[in-house]
Amino acid sequence: MTVATRPAVPWQVWYLALTFIWGSSYLLIKVGLDALSGVQVASLRIVCGVLVLLLLLVATRTRLPRGRRTWGHLLVTGTLLCTLPWTLFALGEERVTSAVAGISNATTPVAAVLATALMLPGEPVGRRRQVGVAIGFVGVVLIAQPWSLERGPDPVGLVMVLAASASYGVGWTYVRRHLHGVDPGGLSMPTAQVLVAAAQVPALLLLDWWLRGAPSEGPLVPGRVAAGASSGELWGPLLAVVVLGVVGTGLAQAMQYAVVRAAGPTVATSVTYPIVVVSVLLGVLLLGESVGPLVLAGAVVVLLGSLLITGPRRARHTPGVSVDPAKMVG
């Protein structure tokens, strides 16, 4: 008789950890911006994250994906799931609060449904998901408050964080269409995607340095130091971004896969909802951010739309498809 072995750590522990790790990522970005530019925050996050993932890959004896065609697709997914959203979140938080950035993450399922309709036209979206998309748009309008630019979040910053969230939905839909069946398992694919992002970091830093007026200190010098801040003000923000990269980008990937294997993808990706709550609470309690009633109402409406989209549904099984991009978070 074979006795099933229990995992050393229950999946509920990893789930709770992910809630706080990803919920606090927007707070850590905001703290990092006290010393670094948005692009520098994203770049340091990527470098720390890829180092952790490569170490985990070696420790678990997992190989990276192979084949030129696979890596061509990984170039796209690494950009959509790593480089683009992490950079846009950091740039957006230069203009909006960490709470608003966290709320925007709940719109990822809405973008995923729209991307599915465009990229996977053979798959029925379903009436409930269509209603969820419509409700999600109403929530975004409440958050943006386009009728009163003085009361709503900065429109440019809001567009950035919404685009970052949408990039996750588009990226996971692309994965579903082009990369199913080539995943060696474990942390292979997420490591490969962050590795692609790491390869893009030099170009990001050079572009950021040029856009900041090409300061003589160079692209690696923290933006606030180049602007005249003292080096003593660096350590706290730098530590915040290192934690974001090591824990929130590297270790969190392993935690998410542990939850997926133990409880299934639906349970694992429902972490999107408490993430919004944690990000808002941390922004208000630790950073003193103000969240207006319409923004909170918009957050509730967006969450309702996302619940309709990601909830269980009766549908035909499509052979060769195992990942629902409307349920994926990053």
KAVENKA-V360905 format. One record per residue. OMEGA is omega in whole degrees, 0 to 359 (999 if undefined). Layout:
BEGIN
omega: [OMEGA;OMEGA]
END
This chain:
BEGIN
omega: [180;180;180;180;178;176;182;179;179;183;179;178;178;180;179;179;179;179;182;181;181;176;180;183;180;173;181;176;181;178;179;181;175;181;186;170;181;180;178;176;181;182;179;177;181;183;179;180;183;177;179;182;178;176;178;180;179;183;181;179;178;180;175;176;181;176;180;182;178;180;173;176;178;175;178;184;176;177;185;185;183;188;186;182;182;177;181;177;181;178;180;181;169;185;181;181;177;178;179;178;178;178;183;181;180;180;180;179;178;179;181;179;179;179;178;180;181;187;179;187;180;181;179;180;180;184;182;178;176;177;179;177;180;179;178;178;177;178;178;179;178;179;184;182;184;179;181;183;181;183;183;177;175;186;180;179;179;177;180;183;175;177;177;179;179;181;176;181;179;182;180;175;177;178;183;183;192;188;177;177;180;182;178;179;179;182;184;184;178;178;179;182;178;175;175;179;179;178;180;184;180;179;178;183;179;178;179;179;180;180;178;177;179;179;186;181;178;185;183;180;180;186;182;175;177;180;175;180;181;181;180;180;187;196;180;178;178;179;179;181;176;177;177;181;184;185;186;181;182;184;182;177;179;178;181;180;177;178;180;183;185;188;179;185;182;178;184;186;175;177;177;188;175;176;180;181;181;182;179;181;180;179;181;187;186;181;180;180;179;178;183;181;180;177;178;178;178;179;179;180;179;178;178;178;180;178;178;183;188;181;180;180;176;182;177;176;179;182;175;180;183;183;177;185;178;182;184;176;181;999]
END
